[in-house]
Amino acid sequence: MKLLCCHPSGLRYTEIYLRLEPLGVELVAQAARRAGHEVRLLDLQVFSHHDYFKTLDQWHPDAVCFSVNYLPNIPEVIDLAKETKKRLPYSFFFVGGHSASLTAQEILEHAQGTIDCIVRGEVDQIGLLLSAAMDDRRRIGLLPCVVAQDGEGPAPHMVDDLDRLTPAHDLLPKTRKYFIGSLDPSASIEFTRGCPWNCNFCSAWTFYNRTYRKRNVEAIAEELERLEEPNVFIVDDVAFIDPQHGLAIARQIERRRIRKQFYVETRSDVLLRNKEVFEYWKRLGLAYMFIGMEAIEEEALKSFRKGVSLSRSFEALEYARTLGVVVATNIIADPSWDEEHFRRVREWALSVPEIVNISINTPYPGTENFLTVGDKLSSRDYRLFDIQHAVLPTKMPLKRFYEELVKTQQVLNMKHLGMGVLKETAGLAAKLLLKGQTNFVRMLFKFNGVFNAERLFADHQRPGAYEMHFPGAPAGAPGLMFFSGAGVTKASMTVAQTVP
């Protein structure tokens, strides 16, 4: 079978700061290739719809799969499925990913028969699925982890050996197009999977039932050795929860003399508890660290159920400064905010040296927030669920809310991308340009064209063909992540701009 593995287009508001390697699709491609299938990989973050249809017309794949990790990509993938079936009516079109798993039934309804199934399990199930697609598609709805029009198979299980497969990095064209801030180009790698905490705005823990799994240390080191890129984004939701695992990886890196710059995401309490791990990694090339604060008020922090006090969050920021790495954090703006609340956030953000990003509190399927406030949604347009649009009623008029949001983002942007800072980064930009790397430099000039109050408000007026179900409406039950790894949740939806 000829299989085309695809990642959808990048989100408008995240691609300024990063474009991450699609690890999940690479894992699927590798699993299919090991099962004996002919596989190609196409990432629409880098390529266009024209390239996709050209591949269909020239290569004629028997099957097409898409990763849908973000809700805004759902309409795009549904439309591509409909057009694919027109061109290749007998092709097998299936979808997996974080958001697809949580909205499986409604995606199938919107697709009107052009998507054959949604896959909710992890990547080791791909062989069974492709075998059924070749032999008898009537069996698909009986398979574990599969949701089809005419049935749903048993619940998926978690892979017990995360090292069974490595990503098909070699199938990925244009690897130098992936970056995160000034780490340009950047590869991605997974050390661990899962999260043992239960923040009410995040669905990672519901996917993994608060489990936490670790890869083999030697396998990680071998994969790092194979990566040609000088920079690496570690996609784990929380880096170095297990200090012994983090130290063991570091020792392998040191022993093998692997020279990279690293970006990690972690929690305040993990950082403070495992200082020796982060200090070791700093010596090995840790350059950027993202610490999710979420709020600067104690009550707001408690409402997110982070399990970390505000004083510990501030203590973690202070300690992170001593490491000599670039530190970024995120504040979640609530739709109930007024002008005064935005002003206080701006003042605080300007008083600290860290890069501060601001996103909007958004109830996603699979989160506790969705169950508690999802019936109050002011919009069910998938395209607006990108943490930069308000999908709950705002206290201020919506347009005024966006004006305050963009005003705050502009202040934070100038803090890190003002002329003074640009002079400091001129040398770095010049070095990257000499190497043919333009991602970081292009990023510096995109902000005002993307973060615009008029544009945000106008997005609500766009007609949409597909809407999300309210909580409690018939929909696919949550399942395990299909295209697992890949910086699925917090990695690319809350990461801050990373400019030195």
PyMOL commands that set and color helices and strands:
alter all, ss='L'
color gray80, all
select helices_A, chain A and resi 23-34+49-59+71-87+98-102+104-111+123-135+137-142+169-171+175-177+204-208+217-226+243-256+268-273+275-284+298-303+310-323+339-351+368-376+382-384+398-417+419-434+439-443+447-450+453-459+490-493
alter helices_A, ss='H'
color red, helices_A
select strands_A, chain A and resi 2-7+18-19+38-43+63-67+92-96+117-119+146-148+151-152+179-180+186-189+192-194+212-214+231-234+261-266+286-294+326-333+355-360
alter strands_A, ss='S'
color yellow, strands_A
deselect
rebuild
show_as cartoon
